[in-house]
Every structure is written in C-alpha cells, then in structure tokens.
Amino acid sequence: MTLRRHAVSTTIAVALLIVGLVIGAVGMYGLAAAGVLTVSSTSSSSGLSGTITIGNLVALTGDLASQGARDKAAVDLAISDINTWLNSTGAKYKFAVDTDDTATDDNTALADIQALNAKGVTVYVGPEWSGGTTEILNYADTNHLVLLSESATAVTLAIPNDYLFRLIPDDAAQGQALAALQNQMGIQAVAVIHRNDPYGNGLSSAFESDFQAVGGKTLVDLPYDTTATDYSTQLATAQSDVSQAVSQYGASHVAVELISFDEGGVIMQQASTSYSSLLNVKWFGCDGEAQLDPFVTTAASEALKVDLYSTLYSPGGSTLYDAFVQKFEAVSGISIQSYAAAAYDCTWIAALSIIAAGSTNGQKIQEEILNIAAHYYGPSGYPNLDAAGDKTIANYDVWGVQALPNGTATWNLIGTWNYQTNVVNFVNGTTP
C-alpha cells in the first residue's frame, strides 16, 4: 500500500465536517469534527459522474442475521445521508449500495464479492465476521478491491499493506477485557466453548492466555463446527469438567465462556434441555452475542438464569453517537448495536475515499483510506487506524441480559472495561 500523505481537499474537508453535521441536517443534532481538518485543494472528485455503487457484504441470514439486519440498516442510512449532503453541494454524481446476503457463510461471501466485482464494484462494507473476511481477502487483494469491515475482529487479519481496513480493534483487546471481567467477578476456572473458525479460535486463545495470566484456569477448550446444529459433544464434556470444578472451587467461582454468534442461543437451549447443571454457573459471552436478539427472545430464560455477560466494542458514548442512535432507531425501527455505528462510518469513509481519489479504481481508493480516516470523526468515534489499517485498542462495554418488570428480558449496560487501566468500571459502582 502506497500512502499519499497529503492535505485533505476543500471538498473532502467539507465532507468530513459534514459527517458531524449530517445527522443534524436531517435530525437537528450535530457535533462537528472541529480542529482536525486541514483544508487545501490537492485532490478532487472531478473524475466522478453518474451513480457510484458500494457493495455491502452483509449477513441477512445465518448465524449473524440479527446483527446483519442492523448493519444493513446502518449502511442504507449512510448512503441516504451521503446523497443528501452531495445534493446540497450540487454534485453531479451520487452513491448507491448493492447488498448481497452472505448468509454468514464463507463460500457465499466469496461468490458474492466475485459477482459484485464482475459488475465493476471496487469498494465494500463487510464482511462482518472473520471467517468470511479471511476467505475473500486474497481475492480482494489480488483484484484491488477495498474492504471496510465493521466487525471482523480476528487477530490474524492484522496485515499491513492489504486491502482490508477495520473500524474496530482486533480480539487481542477483547481477550484482555473478558479476562479482566471474569477475574473481577471472582471466576477462577472456566470451560470455553467456541466457534472453530478464525474468530472463535483467535478470541478463545487470546482470552485463555490473558485469563491464565491473572491466575485463572481453563478447564477445557471445546471448538465446534460452524455448520453444526447439535452441540451435545461439547456440552457433555463441559458439564463433566464444570461439575468437578464446582466441587473444588464453588459454583460462584466457575463459569462457561461461550464464543458464538446467534447459534449461541441454541447452545444454551440444548444445555437447558439435556445438560442443565451447566446453567448453575455464570456464562460469559462476547461481541458475537452482545445486544443481539436470540438471547433476549428464544433463549431469554437461559440467558437470565446464567446472568449472561458479554463484551462489545464501546463507541464511547459521545453526543454524536447518541444522536445517531436516535435517528437510526427512528428510521429503521430496530434497536441499535454499536457495530451498526461502525458500519455507518465504514460507508462514509468508503464514499469519501472514492471522492478523494476522484475515481473508482481500487488502487487509488486504497491509497486514500488512511488519510481520510485520519481526519474523520463519526458515530463510532475516531478510527485511529494503525499500520495494518485497523482501529487501535479501545474500551469495551459489558452488556448483561436482565429481566424487565414485566418479566421479559433485555440487554443492559453493566460496565465498561478501560484498556488503559485493564479494569472494568461497573455502572452501579459494585461488582455484580
């Protein structure tokens, strides 16, 4: 990747500033990225015309369907806001999105990007998961196709000079957050059940290393195939090891760490049916589960019983994020998840990089990404991309499934892990 570190053009600077204001342009909110812009006229969008299409590789079905619905709504909202701004500037071009359902399937993701590339699409939001991103990355690099992912977090994807940019930290940080959380909550021994893919393997490894570093013990590491629908082998082994650990440490000091997507709800239901003693200890999740639907709907009773706590990248709670949440939920009718804010920002950075390049040529756009991201501020915060094109370490929120007065379940913010102190600060000031 050759980076052209030049000043941002007047057009781009205005665009970057408008990111802080565009929510206000439609919803009368706003927070400008004041003080971070350098304005000059060293690049232009004179080579653009007509309709420019950005691809959205999003999981509308499969194990990430509940996140995918939110991410699609965020990308669609970003395209609308971008075009609202462009129309106000008198631009002779506009943006559109071509959405392909990856079905949370690696092979489908590859087929989707190949089909969109055949249509001339060179810039993409997604995929959302590390397995799909890993599957298509070589094809993207070879064909100069730019990927901006909102939630592919595997440590193995931190590759300098590739065509992948990630607006979230990788799982080295999340492993620390999970270990700190469980250590503060008095967990001494844990059984780990996880997806057997780059995400699940990477996060489980990071967590286990960090947990052991603070004195914790991994009882057993149990991967499962991502296409599985029966998890009895993993649950039987986990139940045996957890039961022995409970007799040694006590139930309050033993836990299950579940690294999954939506299928985690099925795993919990199968545990309830045939391996019920597993529900006598706390369960912890991850960003693949936090704020997602199955754990407060079909698997709500199980999630409530085990006090499910899950970590999720924190957007920081800015005024701009709060405004985005209000607008997103009003427009989409869907409750927010923070990765939707990252998807929104991925779309803006994609569009602004195309404008800066004045071209839909993938190589030229790739050269602009880090420069644009360095001057960008959106609902998910400052990108702060490192040499590998990934967001640097950030805080993680802790979300827990709790009961409402009417008995239904909801996700509530429990606390936030601070990467500088490696400590979880709980909302009520005391450890749950």
N, C-alpha and C positions, 0 to 999 in steps of 0.2 A: 504494500500500500504506500503510495507516494502522497504525502500530505502537503498541500499547499497552504501554508500558514499565512494567509493574507487578511487584511482587514475586511470586514463584512460590508457588502454593498449597501447603498442607501435603501434599495428595495428590500433587501433581506433584513436590515436593521429594523425597518418599519414592521416587517412581518414578525420578527422576534418580539418586538414591543407589543404587537397586537395580540400575541399569544396570551399575554397577561390581561388583555383587554377584551378579547373576542367573546369570552363568556359574558362580560359586561355589555358587549354590543348587542347580545341577544337577551340577556337576563338582567342587565343593570347591576352587575357586580364588576369587580376588577382589581387586579394587582399587577402592575407593570414590573418588568424586569429592569428597574431603574439602575443605572450605574454600571451595567455590564456590557454595554454595546459600544462598539467602535464603528463609526459611520464614515464611509468613503464610497467611491464608485469604481471599484476594481473588478467587479463581476456583474453580469446582468442576466436577465431572462429573455433576451431578445430572440433566442432560438426556439422559443416555445410558442405553440399555437394549438387551437382545437381542444380536444379532450385528452387529458393525460391520465392513464389508468395505473393505480396502485393495486397490487394483489393483496388479498387478505387470506392467509392460510390459517383457518380457524376451525377448531373442533366443535362443530354443532351437534355431533352425535358421538357416542363412545364414552370413554371414562372421564373426559373433561367437558362434557356437554354443558354442565351448569356454569362453568367458567366461560366456555365459548360463547354462550348467549350474551354474557356481559361484555366480552371483548368485541364481539361483532357490533353491539350497540354503540360502544365507545368509538370504534373506527368509523362507523356511519356518521356519528355525531361530529367527529373531527372533519370528515370530508365536507359536511354541510357548513361547518364554521369556516373552514378554509375558503370555500367558494363564496360565502357571504363576504369575507374580507376581500377576496380577489375582485368581486363585483364592485365593491366600494372604491377600488383603486383604478377601475377602468381596464383591467387586464383583458387581453384578447384570448385567454385560454382558461380552462377550468379543470378540476380534478374529478375523477370517478373512482369507484372501487369495484373490483371484480372479486367476489367472495367465493372461495371453494371450501367445502366441508372436508376436512382431513380425516374426520371420523376417529380422531385420536389413534390413527394407525400409521406406522412409519412408511409402509409401502404406498399407501394412499397419498401421503404428503408428497412423496417423490413424484408420483403420477400427476398430482395437481400442479406442482411447480413446472413440470415438463410441459403440461398443456398450456399453462399461462405464458410460459416463455415462448411457445410457438405462436402466441398471439402478440408477442412483442412487449410483454410486461417485464420490466427490469428491476423494479423495487417492490419489496414485500413486507408486510407486517406479519410476524409469526415465523415459524410455528411456536405454539405455546409451551410445548414440552420438549425435553432434551433429547429423547429418543428420535422423534421426528426431525428435529433440527440436525442431529448427528447424521441421520440418514441422507439428508439433502444437501449437507454443507459442501461436500466435494463437487457436486453438480453445480451448486451456486458459484463456488469459486472458479470452476473451470469455465463457466458461461458468463462470468462477470455480472451476477445477479445479487443485488444488495438485500440482505435480510435484517430487519429490525425486530427483535423478539421482546415481548413484554414479560415473559416468564419462563424461558428455558434457562435453568439455573445450574446445570451440571458444571462441576469444576473443570472437566475435560474439554469444555468448549471455550476456555480462555486461551485463544490462539491469536497471537499478533499477526497482522497483515492479511487476515482473511476478509471475507465479505459479510461477516456476521457482526452485528452490534446489538448489545443487550442493555436495556434500560433498568436492569435490576442487578443486584450483586449476585455472585455465584454462591454455591452452597457451603463454601468454607465458612462464611459468616453465619449461615443458618445453623450449621452444626454446633458452633460455639453458643448460639442463642439457646438451642434446645438443651445443651448440656448444662448451661448456667441455670436455666429454668428448673430443670429436674433436680439439680443439686440444691438450689434454694428451697425447693419443696420437700426436701428430705428423702428423695429417692436414692437408694443405694444399689439397687440391682434392677436390670431391665431386660425384657425379651424384645427383640427387634424383628418386626415383620415388614417386608418391603418389596416394592416392585423390582423385578430383575431386569432393569434397564439402566441406561447411563444416569438418569436422575436418582432412582432408588438406590442403586449401588453406591453412587457418589455421596449422597447425603447420609446414608447409613454409615459409611466408612468415616466421614467427617465427624458425625455425631459420636460414634463409638470411641474414636480417638480422643475427642475432647472430654467425653464423659469419664473415660478411664483416667484422664489427666487430673480430674478433680476428685478422684477416689472412687468412682462408680464402677460397677461390674456389669459387663454384658453377659447375660445368661446364655443366650443363643441368638444367632443371626439366621433369619428364615426368609430367603427370597422366594417370590412366587412369579410364575409366568404371567406376563401382562395380558395374555388371552384367556387366562384361567377363569372359571366361574365357580369352581369348588376349591375351598381353601382348608379342607379338613386335615390334610397332612401337616400344614403349618400350625393350625390351631391346636391339634393334638399334642404336638411337640411343645408348643408354647405353654399349654396348660400344665403339662408334666413339670417343666422347668420352673414355671411360676409357682406352682404348688409347693415344690421343695424350697424355693427361696422364701416364700411366705412363712414357712415353719422356722426358717433361720433368722430372717430379718424383721418379720411382721408385715402385715398387709399394707400398712401405710408407707412402707419403705420400698415397695416393689411395684413395678409398672410395666406396661406394654407400650412400646414406641411403634406406631403404625405409620409407615411412609407410603401413601397411596394417593389416588385421585378419587373420583366418585365411587369406585368399586369398594372403597373402604367401608362404606355403609353396608354393603353386602357381607363383608368380612365380619363386621360387628354383629349383624343379624345372625349369621351362621354360628358365631361364638355363643350368642344368647340361646340358640336352639340346642346345641349339642355340647358346648364346652363352657357352661355357664359360670364355672368358678373363675374363669378369666375376667368376668365382669365384677369381681370383688376387689379388684385393684384399679388404680387410676390408669387411664390411657392418655397418651400424648400423640398429637398428630404433627402436621407440617403445613407448608404453604399449599400443598396439593389438596388440602381439605378445608383450610380456614375459610369461613364465611360462605361455604358452598352448601347447596340445598339438601342433599341426602341426609346430612347429619342433624338437620332440624325438621325433617319430614319423615321419610320412610324409616330411618334409623335413629329417630329422635329419642325414643325411650332408652335405647342402649347408650347413646351419647350422654344423656343425662345421668344415667346410672354410674358411668365411669368418669364423670367430670372431664369430658374430653377437652384438652387444651392444645391449641395449635398455633404455631408461629407463622407470621406473614410479614413480608417487607413493609416497612412503615413509610408512608408518603410524607410524614412529618406534621400533619395537621395544620397546614397553612390556610390562610384566608382564601387563597385561590383554590386549594383542594376542596374546602368546604363549599365554595360556590359551585365548583364542578359537580360535587355530589348532588346538590340540589337540582341543578339543571339536568344531569344525567338521569336521575330517578324520575324527574317530571316528564322528560321526553320519552324514556324507554319503558317506564313502568316496572323496572327491575331494580332490586336492591343492589347497592354498589359492592364491588370488591376492589381492593387497591390496584390489582393488576389491570383493571379496566382503565384506570388513570394512566398507567404506563402505556397501554395500547393506544390511547388518545394521543399521548405525546410521541409515540413511535410514528404515528401517521403524520403529525405536524412536522417532525424532523425529516421524514421522508419527502414531504412536499417542499419544504424549504430548501433541502439539499438539491432537489431537482431544479428549483428556481435558481439557486446559486450556480449550478452547473450550466444552466441555460440549455439543457439537453436531457434526453432520457437515456443517454449512454451510461451503462452501469459503471464503467471505469471512472468516468468523470464524476459521477454522483458519489462513488465511494470516496473519492479524494476530498469531498466537501463535508462528509458526515461529522468528523471530529471537530472541524472548525465551526460548523453550525451548532453542534451540541455544546461546545464551549461557551456559546453566547445565548443559550436557550434556558428558559425557565417556564415550566408548565405545572399542571396539577400534581404530577408525581415528583415535583421538585427539580433541582438542578441535576442534569445527567451525570456530571463528573466522571466522564469516561476515561478509562486508563489506556495503556498502550495496546491492550488487546481489544479495545472497543467496548469494554464492559463497565457498568457502573461500579464505582469503588464501594468499599464496605459501608454499610448504613445500619440504622437501627431496625429492629424487628418488633412488631406488635405481637402481643399474646392474646388470642381470642379463645373464649370458652363458651361451650354450649350450656345455657342456663334456662330455667323454667320461668315463664311469664306467669302473672297471677291467674290467668285463665287455664294454666296447665300446659299450654303449647311451649315449644322450645324456640329459642332464638340465640344468635351469636352475640355475645357482649365483649367489649374490650376489657381485658383483665389487667393488662400492664404493658410495659414496653422495655425491651432489652436494649441497653445502651452499649454500643460497641466500644466506646472509649473506656468505660468502667467495667465491662463484662458483667453487669448486674441488671437484673430485672427489677424495675420500679413498678410496684403494683398500684393499681388505681386507688384502692382504699387504704394504701399505706401498710397493709399487712399481708403476709403470705396466705393464700387460700388454704 
